[in-house]
Amino acid sequence: MAPFKAEEGRSIREIAESLGIKTKTAYARLHLAREHLKTLALA
């Protein structure tokens, strides 16, 4: 999900629609992806 947002500049709503998930689910997954990236960056 993070690549969709960062590289393509797509909105959360557009990402959710393309993946067939709810907008809230897309927000949650993006949050988890960002947290994972922070963990990797600090390792």
N, C-alpha and C positions, 0 to 999 in steps of 0.2 A: 504494500500500500504506500509506503513512504516514497518509492520511486515514482508512482503515479503523481503524487502531490508535488514532489520536488522537481522532477524532470519535465513533466508535462504541464504543470501549473493548473491541474484540474481541481475542481472544488470537491469537497467531501461528498456532496450530494451526487455529483457525476461519478465519483469513484464507487459509491454505494450502488448506484443504478447499474453500472457496468459489471459489478461483481454479484448482483442479485441479492444484496443484503440491506438491512435497515441502516439509516443514517447514523443512529446511535451506535450500532455495531461497528461501523466504519470509523467513527471517532475513537471508540475503545481500542480497536486494533491499531490505529495510528499511534495512539498513546503508548501502547505496549511496544510497538516497533521503536519508537523514540527512546523509551526507557532501555530497551535492549541495546540500542546503539550507544547510549551513554555508558552502559556497563562495559561494552566492548572497548570503548575509547579509553576508559580508565584502567583497563587491565594491562 
